[in-house]
Amino acid sequence: MPKVVVTGLGLVTAIGSNVEESWGAMLNAQDGTTEITSFDTSRYKVHRACELKGLNSNNNRGTKNRHTVYDCLSAATKEALQDSGILDYRGLERNKIGISVGTLAGELSAFEHRLRDHPDSKASGFSMDVVLSYPPMTLSTQLAEDFQIEGPNVILINACSSGNHAMCWAFDMLQDQKVSAMIVGGSDVVPQTEFTHFHNLKALAPEKCQPFDKNRQGLVVGAGAGVLILETLEHAKKRGANIYAEIKGYGLSSDGFHMTAPHPKGEGAIRAMEIALDNSELSYKDINYISAHGTGTPLNDKMETLALKAVFKERVQDTPCSSVKSMIGHTMGAASAIESVVCCLSIRTGRIPPTINYETKDPECDLDCVPNEARSKEVKFALNNSFAFGGNNASIVFGRV
Amino acid sequence: MKRRIAITGIGIISPLGFGHEEFWRNLTRGVSGIAPITSLDVSDYPCKLAAEVRGLNPSDYLGDKGLKYLTKGTKFLASATKLALEDAGLTQNDHNLEHAGIVIGSALGNYPQTTDYTYDILKYGPEKLLPMDSYDVALNSSINFVSVFLKLTGPSRTVSSGFTSSTDAIGDAFSLIQKNKADLLITGGVEQISLDSYLIFLMQKLLAGSQDSTPEISVPFDRRRNGFILSEGSYVFTLEDMESARRRGARVYAEITGHGLTYMGAKKFNTEQKIDRVRTAMEQALAQAGQSKDSLGLICANGNSSRLTDLVEAKAINALLGDRAKEVPVSSIKSQSGECYGASGAMQTASCLLAMDKSTIPPIMGYEVPDPECNLNLVLQEKRSQDIRVAMVSSLDYSGNCTCLILEKRDM
């Protein structure tokens, strides 16, 4: 089976509109949480989210201050493609580059804006721009169009583990040699619909996201995108590409337990991590950094700690495990794609981003969550966890090349 | 050695009936599922026909508990899944299902109910809505429901790639089992007719009769074709590692041996380039199966009565087969079933498996005017008896992928 490597990275987050800014802000422990401006929150108990600040929106889907999922995705894709230099490769076959993108809601936010302006359009008809952005697949076909990519093209919809699912799908396509490179990512903004869904489930924190803290109150919804360029090692070497990391393997599982609550003992999470390690032919002892799912909800963090203890046994306190969601919010379908970028950067730079807003130890979450300050540490292997609503789990192992 | 993948169960909720027996009986008798739309008010719009699922009583399959919180699509998918498991000889608490997963394709998923929920938020205010109001309103929540309902612990995902969604999902399930990521996967597709989906296709002028005042017909490869007629339903299969299927004495409908996919949607592609992409996907699928065009005994075509995609597909088949185009029968069931968009590939796969199983090819109904540009060995008006060992399912999106599967029947 061919090896699969990462050769380009792109990020859009609430704390930066590219990799350099976002990563710098993460290492500086910056909090991206602000008052929500894209819709009126006066009828809610929570008014904060990690919305985007600096992104220039210049395609016809978005209007001012209304970033679309596609805006984020295309900005991160542009950066990742440039970073990889793949489009400059003379031997490039555009029909051998595929696209897989994860999203939770697609362009739901754009639809909401339309509905606020024209409430009757739900029943009596849509404008053409809504029609053309309604099917989630238009995200990836538009990307193919704009960047002239001609390989197979899919959207993976798996709530908050969508990004990792897109990575796994791409990994399989590359291992099967159906393509030689893949643009992989996740993208979401903050739709009022999803905000309401989380709000009414009482899953939202009123002020800030505090993963693994005793007083954590829930998640903060975030907007953003993460994109990675994956290639077979052979393809990357042939064109002399700069390699960030290798994808060693992945594990998928379901809780089969509840539509919104995680399995209390983390059985699904344990299975995803163990399969990922097994698939990578690694032991838990080899992992130097864990990018936690760490949403900051009371249930998730407790469950994830139990699962990590089951998998990492005596090493659990010695393996740093942080959640960038404390800084950029829970970007849903984009989260695990962004965290994949974080894993690659930690391998590349030997720096581990912190879990911020950490104030009070929780005996039920007694992990080394890299509290409040970034840390320097050599990272040979990193594990990226994502455990979505509906019990949809995907863990990926990245390794240094 | 690579694992071999068997299809051991078929579950169908369709406009042509529930369960594969009723579906097949109607299909081979020339019964049509297409009729005036009743679930939507389309009096203001030109297209009046659709193939709707009628008379489904989900509690027959799912019990009575909690049904009111489920969307139409979830009811379709969960019911079809129950039928597939039963057909595969698996009970709900079967130990073989313990590590099973679910991979389903859907172009729109529960998007219509998600936007209904959005509408309610804006109209009534968020404080008026209860947590259960959004129980099943995520794009992928149908799959989550089935995974929770059956307590599945294996991989679960929703693939959304337009009209090839379910074909891509089946190809994905095939690849996951081959790579030891699961031993048993539930796979297939689901779509539901809603005003949203109707308007999306109407406004893009993809529906039959939406471009001009020509009659609304669904006759694949006929020169009069002018668009597709919308359909809905769910088509679900159990895919298993061949060894474990044999060990438990399961019936094997066929083996999946090849999966090819290419992208044909680029706006700059001319018809010739699209044809080339479709042919490439077909060749990839055959090559992975270790087969050639010479062994193909049936093509279950995408043929959905669209002007361009039917032409592209017909020419690609000719390019692939050369002289054999005269011999290899081509079937499309969409004259009776309509176009089930994201679930179409799974629908075609169902008809393909049943055709292989019964050694009978279902016909295209209502075909009158041959199109010299779509010169194929079409099975018309009457079902045809034929033994089929190797068959291909081809699936085309009007602006995305082309995905093909190879199915093989082996003597056990």
Interface residues (C-beta under 8 A of the other chain):
Chain A: R43 Y44 N95 G98 L104 A105 G106 L108 F111 E112 L115 R116 P119 K122 A123 S124 G125 F126 M128 V131 L132 Y134 P135 P136 M137 S140 T141 A144 E145 Q148 I149 E150 G151 P152 N153 V154 I155 L156 I157 N158 A159 H165 W169 D172 Q175 D176 K178 P191 Q192 T193 T196 H197 H199 N200 L201 L252 S253 S254 D255 G256 F257 H258 M259 E267 G268 R271 I275 F389 G390 G391 N392
Chain B: D44 G101 I102 A107 L108 G109 Y111 T114 T115 D116 Y117 T118 Y119 I121 L122 K123 G125 P126 E127 L129 L130 P131 D133 S134 Y135 D136 V137 A138 L139 N140 S141 I143 N144 F145 S147 V148 L150 K151 L152 T153 G154 P155 S156 R157 T158 V159 S160 S161 G162 S165 D168 D172 S175 L176 K179 K181 L195 D196 L199 I200 M203 Q204 G260 L261 T262 Y263 G265 A266 K267 R277 Q284 D397 S399 G400 N401 T403
